[in-house]
Amino acid sequence: MVDPNGLIGAARPLLGENNKGAPNQTRLGRAVSTAYYALFHGVTRSASDSFVGAKHRQSPRYETVYRGFEHRRMKEGCAAVNKPTLGAKVSKALGAANASQEIRDVANAFVTLQERRHWADYSPTGKITRAQARDLVDLADFAVGQLAAANAEERRNFLAYLMLSVRE
């Protein structure tokens, strides 16, 4: 089982904050990518625990839910949730006219981290500063905490919305 906090812990040494000189771009990129996956696995684990149950983590059903998430769908769902006023479809799915600050924080972080992960993994010439990479690792850590802090019912609605395509 992938542990989101373990991934955040693995990302921090990649920042090379105790190293002198210019930061290693490969390691910084890996830290950014790892930060995104910490949040991704935080979301998929939370959903699987909610919908199947943590005591069933070894079951095929748990793995099916865990692996049922699609990165693109999650990003689109997060972008739709991270708005001051929700559209009708999102509002219906969340059961509220507005998302809580905790859920909006998770949604915003997910979009940001996915975009930066794509850059880190695929840009052949881009550079990132150590401070920028650290901020992204901190953002993932914050978002994992905000997901856990969110109201349980709203969190379950949000997770279901991220997993499934919802018709009007």
C-alpha positions as CSV (number, residue, x, y, z in Angstrom):
1,M,0.0,0.0,0.0
2,V,1.4,3.4,-1.0
3,D,1.5,5.7,2.0
4,P,1.0,9.4,1.1
5,N,3.0,10.6,4.1
6,G,5.8,8.2,3.2
7,L,5.9,9.7,-0.3
8,I,6.1,13.2,1.2
9,G,8.9,12.0,3.5
10,A,10.7,10.5,0.5
11,A,10.3,13.8,-1.5
12,R,11.9,16.0,1.2
13,P,15.5,14.6,1.0
14,L,15.4,15.0,-2.8
15,L,15.2,18.8,-2.2
16,G,18.9,18.7,-1.2
17,E,18.4,21.5,1.3
18,N,21.7,20.6,3.1
19,N,23.7,20.5,-0.1
20,K,25.8,23.4,-1.2
21,G,25.8,24.9,-4.7
22,A,23.2,24.7,-7.4
23,P,20.4,22.3,-6.8
24,N,20.2,19.0,-8.8
25,Q,17.4,19.5,-11.3
26,T,16.7,15.8,-11.6
27,R,16.3,15.4,-7.9
28,L,14.1,18.5,-7.7
29,G,11.9,17.2,-10.5
30,R,11.6,13.9,-8.8
31,A,10.6,15.7,-5.6
32,V,7.8,17.5,-7.5
33,S,6.6,14.3,-9.1
34,T,6.6,12.5,-5.8
35,A,4.7,15.3,-4.2
36,Y,1.9,14.9,-6.8
37,Y,1.8,11.2,-6.2
38,A,1.5,11.7,-2.5
39,L,-1.7,13.6,-3.0
40,F,-3.0,11.3,-5.7
41,H,-2.5,8.3,-3.4
42,G,-4.0,10.2,-0.5
43,V,-7.1,10.7,-2.5
44,T,-7.4,7.1,-3.8
45,R,-6.7,5.7,-0.4
46,S,-9.3,7.9,1.3
47,A,-11.8,6.9,-1.4
48,S,-11.1,3.2,-1.1
49,D,-11.2,3.3,2.7
50,S,-14.5,5.2,2.5
51,F,-16.2,3.1,-0.1
52,V,-14.8,-0.4,0.6
53,G,-13.3,-0.1,4.1
54,A,-9.8,0.0,5.4
55,K,-10.2,-3.5,6.8
56,H,-10.7,-4.8,3.3
57,R,-7.4,-3.3,1.9
58,Q,-6.3,-6.8,0.7
59,S,-9.5,-7.5,-1.2
60,P,-10.0,-7.3,-5.0
61,R,-12.8,-4.9,-4.5
62,Y,-10.5,-2.4,-2.6
63,E,-7.9,-2.6,-5.4
64,T,-10.6,-2.1,-8.1
65,V,-11.8,1.1,-6.4
66,Y,-8.2,2.3,-5.7
67,R,-7.1,1.7,-9.3
68,G,-10.4,3.1,-10.8
69,F,-9.3,6.7,-10.6
70,E,-8.1,8.4,-13.7
71,H,-5.6,11.3,-13.5
72,R,-7.3,13.4,-16.1
73,R,-10.8,12.9,-14.7
74,M,-9.5,13.8,-11.2
75,K,-7.9,17.1,-12.5
76,E,-11.1,18.1,-14.4
77,G,-13.2,17.3,-11.3
78,C,-10.9,19.3,-9.1
79,A,-10.9,22.3,-11.5
80,A,-14.8,22.2,-11.4
81,V,-14.8,22.1,-7.5
82,N,-12.2,24.8,-7.0
83,K,-14.6,27.7,-7.8
84,P,-16.4,30.2,-5.5
85,T,-19.7,29.1,-6.9
86,L,-20.2,25.6,-8.1
87,G,-22.0,24.6,-11.3
88,A,-25.3,22.7,-11.0
89,K,-23.7,19.3,-11.7
90,V,-20.9,19.7,-9.2
91,S,-23.3,21.2,-6.6
92,K,-25.6,18.3,-7.0
93,A,-22.7,15.8,-6.7
94,L,-21.3,17.4,-3.6
95,G,-24.7,18.0,-2.1
96,A,-23.9,21.7,-1.4
97,A,-23.9,25.0,-3.3
98,N,-20.2,25.6,-2.3
99,A,-17.3,23.4,-1.4
100,S,-15.7,23.8,2.0
101,Q,-12.3,25.4,2.2
102,E,-10.7,22.1,3.0
103,I,-12.1,20.5,-0.2
104,R,-11.2,23.6,-2.3
105,D,-7.7,23.4,-0.9
106,V,-7.4,19.8,-2.0
107,A,-8.8,20.5,-5.4
108,N,-6.5,23.5,-6.0
109,A,-3.5,21.6,-4.8
110,F,-4.4,18.6,-7.1
111,V,-4.6,20.8,-10.2
112,T,-1.4,22.6,-9.4
113,L,0.6,19.5,-8.5
114,Q,-0.6,17.6,-11.5
115,E,0.4,20.5,-13.8
116,R,3.8,20.8,-12.1
117,R,4.3,17.0,-12.2
118,H,3.8,17.0,-16.0
119,W,6.3,19.7,-16.3
120,A,8.8,18.0,-14.0
121,D,8.5,14.6,-15.8
122,Y,8.3,15.8,-19.4
123,S,10.0,19.2,-19.8
124,P,13.5,18.6,-21.2
125,T,14.7,22.1,-20.6
126,G,12.8,23.6,-17.7
127,K,14.3,24.5,-14.4
128,I,12.9,24.8,-10.9
129,T,14.3,26.4,-7.8
130,R,14.7,24.5,-4.6
131,A,12.3,26.9,-3.0
132,Q,9.6,26.2,-5.6
133,A,10.0,22.5,-5.3
134,R,9.9,22.8,-1.5
135,D,6.7,24.8,-1.8
136,L,5.1,22.0,-3.9
137,V,6.1,19.3,-1.4
138,D,4.6,21.4,1.4
139,L,1.5,21.9,-0.7
140,A,1.0,18.2,-1.1
141,D,1.5,17.7,2.6
142,F,-1.0,20.4,3.4
143,A,-3.6,19.0,1.0
144,V,-3.3,15.5,2.4
145,G,-4.1,17.0,5.8
146,Q,-6.9,19.1,4.4
147,L,-8.5,16.0,2.9
148,A,-8.4,14.2,6.3
149,A,-9.8,17.3,8.0
150,A,-12.8,17.7,5.6
151,N,-16.3,16.9,6.7
152,A,-16.7,13.1,6.2
153,E,-19.9,13.3,4.1
154,E,-18.5,16.1,1.9
155,R,-15.2,14.2,1.5
156,R,-17.1,11.1,0.4
157,N,-19.2,13.1,-2.1
158,F,-16.1,14.8,-3.4
159,L,-14.2,11.5,-3.8
160,A,-17.1,9.9,-5.6
161,Y,-17.3,12.9,-8.0
162,L,-13.6,12.6,-8.8
163,M,-13.9,9.0,-9.6
164,L,-17.0,8.9,-11.7
165,S,-18.4,10.8,-14.7
166,V,-21.6,12.4,-13.5
167,R,-24.5,13.0,-15.9
168,E,-26.8,16.0,-15.4
